[in-house]
Amino acid sequence: MKLNTDFRTLKTLHVDLGRQWRGGQSQALNLIRGLRARGHVADVLAVRECPLALRAAAEGVRVVTVGRWSARLEAALRLRHSIAEEKYDIVHTHEAHGLTAAWMAGAHGRVVVVASRRLAYPLGQNRWALARYRQASRVLAISRFVAESVVASGVPAKKIAIVHDGVEVPPLPSAQERAQARARWGAAPPGPLLGCVGYLLPEKGQEFVVCAMPAVLADFPACKLWLAGGGSLRPALERLALELGVRDAVRFLGIVADVAEVYAALDVFVFPSLAEPLGSSLLAAMAYALPVVAVGRGAVPEIIDHARNGLLVDGPEPSGLAEAMCRLLRDQELATHLGAAARETVAQRFTSDRMVEETIRNYQQLRAE
């Protein structure tokens, strides 16, 4: 994508007080990279020693850090000072605590405040949270599903814009690279490999994939399932796999530093999330031309068109997931076709470049207003 060079440099500060490395932090760093590549200033305010602060600093980004236990209060003080001293055009908060810090700093009215919204639960249950989103200059929702929930909560529709997450479209791994990726985690080359990437939490639905494995193994005894990611549900999932007699077929990879190795190794990607706001890991898997089985809820139907670029199941029931997974393992021609179409979908609609350009367009509109 051609880089924009026909407008003045924007000076932006990106506030994220999350302590983990999840989709929101990954997207924030992608945006910061894109802004800097286009000649804009993009500084970061984050929690000390958190993954975003460390990764941004390693790339030469100016990072202001705050302590873990008083993050919002300290961030508010830092924001008040930074807005006055650095003369930022935009303060972009990437999660709710950062938006609270901007509100505490009195940023609204002194600078353009942009709030990313990545969750779809109603804001109306917390009138203070709703008030903070209503005060933002613009709310960037990552999907139509999220945007509709924000409007339903009481934020004016004119304040909301949809900017989908974006991912890089990598070169496809060679057969040798795929074999090396599988060997990295000890997978036997002959068996098909299913996988899911994401935090192990109840709403992510990994338990339903584990429950589907007995039916999959009945048709494909050598099949393996990889679950990449940390999370509170791991002990329960390990017990479930043991109770179902599939523990030897399920591999818990934990938090993977280079998740590209996981995508490179898989044959089929499974996305069982119950009501996903969008799904960065789903987009990444599609970018690797992986055939996808996903639950058709939340924002997933905005990405997956059933039987064109992936397979959707109505709900997370193990029987439906097992049937769809076995269909792809059985029909290699269909799997290849869906994987190629998935990669094309990402290339056309969900790239990091597109996400950066659409965000900049919103910044420019707000500055013009």
Summary of the structure (lengths in Angstrom):
residues: 369
radius of gyration: 21.2
end to end distance: 26.7
largest distance: 65.2
contacts: 1295
relative contact order: 0.12
helix: 48%
strand: 18%
